[in-house]
Every structure is written in C-alpha cells, then in structure tokens.
Amino acid sequence: MVAVLKSRTVEDKLVDRFNLRQLYKVKYRDDARKKLESKTDIAEDKKSGIIVIQVTDHDPNRAAQMAQAYVQGLNDLLASVSTSSARRERIFIEGRLRTVAHDLEVAEQQFSDYASKNTAIDIPEQGKAMVAAAAILQGQLIAAQSELEGLSQMYTPNNVRVRSAQARVDELQKQLEKMGGENASLAASPLPSSGVGDKDMYPSIRKLPLLGVQWADLYRQSKIEETVYELLTGQCELAKIQEAKEIPQVQAYDVGEVPEKPSTLPRLFLMLIGTMLTFGMGAAWILGSAKWQQIDAQDPRKQLVQQLTQDAWIPVVISATRVQKQIAGRLPKWPGNGHNNGSGESQE
C-alpha cells in the first residue's frame, strides 16, 4: 500500500485536484510530482502495519486536505483494480441483466402490439364477459321470439306491434351473430376510427380461443423475462454488497487535521539566528583584522601566510592580464592616438 500511495496514479490525482503545477510554479506534471514527493513523507510501522502520511505545505488547511486525499486516492485505486470473485460475479450479472432487460423490452412491445392489433386486452376476462353478454342476448332473443309468436296469433303481419316485435327479434339475432362470429380467422381487424357502429371493434367469441393461444404465449414470455429481470436485479445488488465487503479498505485511525503549529522553526527565530551569526562573523573578522595588523611584518608565520595568499592569486592575475592584452590588441588604432618616439614606432 505504501508503493500504491507513491504511485503516479495517486500523485496525478492530487496534482489535478489541488492544481499543484500552478501552486509549485512548474510547467510539467512530472516536476509537480517530484515537488509533491519532496513535501510528502509516507512511512510504515513494521510492527503494527500502520502507515503514517505527512504532507508539508505553507497552508495548514491544504496540508490536511492533501493528507486525507492520499487515503481517498488509495481506496479508489484499490477498488478499481480489485479482481475478487465477487467483482467477477457482479460484472457477469450486470452483463446478463442488460441482455434480459433488452429481451423484456422486446417481449413487452410484441405483447402490446399484438393486444392492440387484435383488441385482445385480457383474453380470459374478455371470454367470460363476452359469453355472459351472449347469454343475455340469447335470453332476450328467446323472450322477443315468444312475444312475436303471441302477437302473430292475434294480429296480422302488417300490424304495427307485430312489425315492431319482428324488428326487435332481427336486431337481437344480428347482434348475437356479430358477437359469435361467422369464421375463426385470425386476420387482424383494423382499429376503429370511432367506437360507435363498427362491426369489428372487438374479436368474436369464435376468435377468442385462437387469439388466446398466441396471446398466452406472448403474455407468458413477457412474464418470464420480467421474473428473470427481477431475480437478476436482486442478485446484482447482493453481488455489489459482497464485492464491497471483499475490497480492501484503508481505515484512517487519525484523520488528517489542520496542524496547530508549523513543522519548521518560526521565521522570526530563524531571522534572529541569522542576525546573530552575521554579527558574530563580523565581529570575528574585525578582531582578526586588528590582530593581524599587530603582528610584526618580519614574523615568519605572517610571511608564510602572505606568500600562500600571493601564490593563490598569481594565476588569477596572469589570466586577467592576458585577457586585457587580447582585448587591447583587437581595438582599432585611431590616428593621433600616439606620437613617434624617434625609432619609427608610436606609443599608445
């Protein structure tokens, strides 16, 4: 885990999250990572196995947030590279769930189209309702026929009451034939433009058994896909829970808090130390110079020091003289810069 904390992936997340390239005034991400590594100390206690993360920054709040970001980055990376059996099971179930969801959508669409095309809303309930309605019509037809027979014995066929009863019997027979149907073809009837006066608004009783076979198949298929989808959804949730249990999680025993005091010496204290050192060195130089002046010039020790000093400066002086001569040789000789010394040469 210490190696993972020092990985480029975790460090890049911190560089992007806290905009460290701008903060550290560097152009490249690699330089920002190196700067971050110099300000971060990650160590592991060999006995307890506890990892200590220390981040140094001039902003105490940002230092605490960066230390906590290391823990979060470690957890995210461990979760992304986990190859546990629960994770493989979860990935398989999610793929199967997507396939079943598509199949369920197709089955529901087919069932809906078939039911809408054939006006087969619920075949079992429709069958019961249509049989009950046909029984009522049949009873009304029998009663109307009995009434017509009784009127026919008392009145002539042209009588108003006889004609009215005959018309009622004809209408009831027509409705009963329409409800029963003349053939059992499964040819779909177009949906009505208006619900009134349409002959084929609903399937006949003769068509219901044949329509019910395909309706039941489509209904059963949609129910199967729905059941499988529900079961896989539950298994997927269980796999996610199991995966969360198996992924190694890093627990922060001591959460990174804002430090109360700086980790280095205060600037004022450093300034005082620097000032004291400067005064001390200055005083030592002054006293040393005064002591040096008091030493006799014939003292062998003083002569030795002077000789060593001269030997050290000779190469520097010689080099400087050579450079001056080279520069002087390159300068142009302007007329009137010198005078003839009697030997044909001019001095400049």
C-alpha positions in Angstrom: 0.0 0.0 0.0 2.9 2.3 0.6 4.0 1.7 -3.0 0.5 2.4 -4.2 0.4 5.7 -2.3 3.6 6.7 -4.1 2.3 5.6 -7.5 1.9 8.0 -10.4 -1.9 7.5 -10.5 -2.4 8.6 -6.9 0.0 11.5 -7.2 -1.6 12.7 -10.5 -5.0 12.9 -8.8 -3.5 15.1 -6.1 -1.8 17.3 -8.8 -5.0 17.8 -10.6 -7.2 18.2 -7.6 -5.1 20.8 -5.9 -3.7 22.4 -9.1 -0.1 21.8 -7.8 1.5 22.8 -11.1 0.3 26.4 -10.6 0.9 26.2 -6.8 4.5 25.0 -7.2 5.1 27.2 -10.3 6.2 24.4 -12.5 5.2 23.7 -16.2 5.3 19.9 -16.3 3.3 17.3 -14.4 6.4 15.3 -13.7 8.0 18.3 -11.9 4.9 18.8 -9.9 5.0 15.1 -8.8 8.7 15.4 -7.8 7.9 18.6 -5.8 5.0 16.7 -4.1 7.2 13.8 -3.2 9.7 16.1 -1.6 6.9 17.6 0.5 5.4 14.2 1.4 6.6 11.6 3.9 5.0 8.1 3.8 6.3 5.5 6.2 5.0 2.2 7.6 5.5 0.9 11.1 6.8 -2.6 10.6 5.4 -3.9 13.9 1.9 -2.5 13.8 1.5 -2.1 10.0 0.1 1.4 10.4 1.0 3.8 7.6 1.8 7.4 8.5 1.3 10.1 5.9 2.8 13.6 6.5 2.3 16.4 4.0 4.1 19.8 4.3 2.6 22.9 2.9 2.6 26.6 3.8 -1.2 26.4 4.0 -2.2 24.2 7.0 -5.7 23.5 5.7 -4.4 22.4 2.3 -1.8 20.2 4.0 -4.6 18.4 6.0 -6.7 18.0 2.8 -3.8 16.6 0.8 -3.0 14.0 3.5 -6.7 12.9 3.5 -6.7 12.9 -0.3 -3.9 10.3 -0.2 -6.2 7.9 1.7 -9.1 8.5 -0.6 -6.9 8.0 -3.7 -5.6 4.7 -2.3 -9.1 3.4 -1.6 -10.3 4.4 -5.2 -7.3 2.7 -6.8 -7.7 -0.5 -4.8 -11.4 -0.6 -5.7 -10.6 -0.1 -9.4 -8.0 -2.9 -9.6 -9.9 -5.4 -7.4 -10.1 -8.8 -9.1 -12.1 -10.7 -6.5 -14.7 -13.4 -7.3 -17.5 -11.1 -6.1 -16.4 -8.5 -8.6 -16.3 -11.0 -11.5 -19.7 -12.3 -10.5 -21.1 -8.7 -10.3 -19.7 -7.9 -13.8 -21.3 -11.1 -15.2 -24.7 -10.4 -13.6 -24.6 -6.8 -14.9 -24.0 -8.0 -18.4 -26.7 -10.7 -18.2 -29.0 -8.1 -16.7 -28.6 -5.8 -19.7 -29.4 -8.6 -22.1 -32.5 -9.6 -20.1 -33.7 -6.0 -19.9 -33.5 -5.8 -23.7 -35.4 -9.1 -24.1 -38.0 -7.9 -21.6 -38.5 -4.7 -23.6 -38.9 -6.6 -26.8 -41.4 -9.1 -25.3 -43.5 -6.4 -23.8 -43.5 -4.5 -27.1 -44.6 -7.6 -29.0 -47.3 -8.4 -26.5 -48.5 -4.8 -26.5 -48.6 -4.6 -30.4 -50.5 -8.0 -30.6 -53.0 -7.0 -28.0 -53.6 -3.6 -29.6 -53.9 -5.0 -33.1 -56.4 -7.7 -32.2 -58.2 -5.8 -29.4 -57.2 -8.6 -27.1 -56.8 -6.8 -23.8 -57.3 -9.8 -21.5 -58.4 -12.9 -23.3 -59.7 -14.8 -20.3 -61.6 -11.9 -18.9 -62.8 -10.9 -22.3 -64.1 -14.5 -22.9 -66.0 -14.5 -19.7 -67.6 -11.1 -20.4 -68.5 -12.0 -24.0 -70.0 -15.3 -23.0 -72.1 -13.6 -20.3 -73.2 -10.9 -22.8 -74.1 -13.5 -25.4 -76.2 -15.4 -22.8 -78.1 -12.2 -22.0 -78.7 -11.6 -25.7 -79.8 -15.1 -26.2 -82.2 -14.8 -23.3 -83.6 -11.5 -24.7 -83.9 -13.1 -28.2 -85.9 -16.0 -26.8 -88.2 -13.7 -25.0 -88.6 -11.5 -28.1 -89.4 -14.5 -30.2 -92.0 -15.7 -27.7 -93.6 -12.2 -27.7 -93.6 -12.2 -31.6 -95.3 -15.6 -31.7 -98.0 -14.4 -29.3 -98.7 -11.2 -31.3 -98.7 -13.2 -34.6 -101.6 -15.3 -33.4 -103.7 -12.2 -32.6 -102.7 -9.7 -35.3 -101.9 -9.8 -38.9 -98.2 -9.5 -40.1 -98.8 -5.9 -41.1 -99.8 -4.9 -37.6 -97.6 -2.2 -36.0 -96.9 -4.3 -32.9 -96.0 -7.4 -34.9 -93.7 -5.5 -37.1 -92.0 -3.8 -34.1 -91.5 -7.2 -32.4 -90.1 -8.7 -35.6 -87.7 -5.8 -35.9 -86.5 -6.3 -32.4 -86.0 -10.1 -33.0 -84.0 -9.4 -36.1 -81.8 -6.9 -34.3 -81.1 -9.3 -31.5 -80.2 -12.1 -33.9 -77.9 -9.7 -35.8 -76.1 -8.7 -32.5 -75.8 -12.4 -31.5 -74.3 -13.4 -34.8 -71.9 -10.5 -34.7 -70.8 -11.5 -31.2 -70.4 -15.1 -32.1 -68.7 -14.6 -35.4 -69.1 -16.4 -38.7 -65.4 -17.6 -39.0 -62.5 -18.2 -36.8 -59.8 -16.4 -38.9 -57.0 -14.8 -37.0 -56.8 -12.0 -39.6 -56.4 -8.8 -37.6 -59.1 -6.2 -37.8 -58.1 -2.5 -38.1 -58.7 -0.4 -35.1 -61.9 1.6 -35.3 -61.8 5.3 -36.1 -64.9 5.8 -33.9 -66.2 3.4 -31.2 -69.8 3.6 -32.4 -71.3 1.4 -35.2 -68.1 -0.5 -36.0 -68.7 -4.2 -36.8 -65.2 -5.5 -35.9 -64.5 -3.3 -32.9 -63.9 -6.4 -30.7 -63.0 -10.0 -31.6 -65.8 -12.5 -31.8 -66.3 -15.4 -29.4 -65.2 -17.8 -32.2 -61.8 -16.0 -32.5 -61.1 -15.8 -28.8 -59.8 -19.3 -28.4 -57.4 -18.9 -31.3 -56.3 -15.4 -30.3 -55.9 -16.7 -26.7 -53.1 -19.2 -27.8 -50.7 -16.5 -29.1 -51.9 -14.0 -26.5 -51.0 -16.5 -23.8 -47.6 -17.3 -25.4 -46.7 -13.6 -25.6 -48.0 -13.0 -22.1 -46.0 -15.9 -20.7 -42.8 -14.8 -22.4 -43.1 -11.3 -21.0 -43.8 -12.7 -17.5 -40.7 -15.0 -17.8 -38.5 -12.1 -18.8 -39.9 -9.9 -16.1 -39.3 -12.6 -13.5 -35.7 -13.2 -14.6 -35.1 -9.5 -14.6 -36.3 -9.2 -11.0 -34.2 -12.1 -9.9 -31.0 -10.8 -11.6 -31.6 -7.4 -10.1 -31.7 -8.9 -6.6 -28.6 -11.0 -7.3 -26.7 -8.0 -8.7 -27.4 -6.0 -5.5 -26.1 -8.9 -3.4 -23.0 -9.2 -5.6 -22.3 -5.5 -5.1 -22.6 -5.8 -1.3 -20.3 -8.9 -1.4 -17.8 -7.0 -3.6 -17.8 -4.1 -1.2 -17.0 -6.5 1.6 -14.1 -8.1 -0.2 -12.4 -4.9 -1.5 -9.6 -3.9 0.9 -10.5 -0.6 2.5 -8.0 1.6 4.2 -9.3 2.9 7.6 -7.9 6.2 8.8 -7.3 5.9 12.5 -6.2 9.5 12.8 -7.8 11.7 10.2 -5.6 14.4 8.8 -6.3 17.6 10.8 -5.2 21.1 10.4 -1.9 21.5 12.3 -1.8 23.9 15.2 1.9 24.8 14.9 4.3 24.8 12.0 6.6 21.8 11.4 9.7 24.0 10.9 11.3 26.8 13.1 9.4 30.1 13.1 10.7 32.7 10.6 11.3 35.3 13.3 13.5 32.8 15.2 15.5 32.0 12.0 15.9 35.7 11.3 17.3 36.3 14.8 19.7 33.3 14.5 20.9 34.7 11.1 21.4 38.1 12.5 23.3 36.8 15.5 25.5 34.7 13.2 26.2 37.7 10.9 27.1 40.0 13.9 29.4 37.2 15.3 31.2 36.7 12.0 31.6 40.4 11.5 33.0 40.9 15.0 35.4 37.9 14.5 36.5 39.5 11.2 37.2 42.9 12.8 39.0 41.4 15.7 41.0 39.1 13.4 42.0 42.0 11.2 43.1 44.1 14.2 45.1 41.2 15.5 46.7 40.6 12.0 47.8 44.2 11.9 49.5 44.0 15.2 51.7 41.1 14.1 55.2 42.1 13.1 55.9 42.1 9.3 59.0 40.1 9.9 57.2 37.3 11.7 57.8 34.1 9.7 54.2 32.9 10.2 52.9 36.2 8.7 55.3 36.0 5.8 54.2 32.4 5.1 50.5 33.3 5.0 51.2 36.2 2.7 53.3 34.0 0.4 50.5 31.4 0.2 48.0 34.2 -0.5 50.1 35.6 -3.3 50.6 32.2 -4.8 46.9 31.7 -4.9 46.2 35.0 -6.6 49.0 34.7 -9.2 47.0 32.5 -11.7 44.1 34.8 -11.5 46.2 37.9 -12.1 48.0 36.4 -15.0 44.8 35.3 -16.6 43.2 38.7 -16.2 46.4 40.3 -17.8 46.2 38.1 -20.8 42.6 38.9 -21.4 43.3 42.6 -21.2 46.1 42.3 -23.7 43.9 40.3 -26.1 41.2 42.9 -25.9 43.7 45.8 -26.4 45.1 44.0 -29.5 41.7 43.9 -31.1 40.9 47.6 -30.7 41.5 49.8 -33.8 44.3 52.2 -33.8 42.8 55.6 -34.4 45.1 58.4 -35.9 46.5 60.8 -33.3 46.3 58.3 -30.5 50.1 58.3 -30.0 53.3 60.0 -31.1 56.5 58.9 -32.8 59.3 58.1 -30.3 62.1 58.6 -32.8 62.5 54.9 -33.6 59.6 54.8 -36.1 57.2 53.4 -33.5 54.2 55.1 -32.0 53.2 54.8 -28.4 49.6 54.5 -27.4 
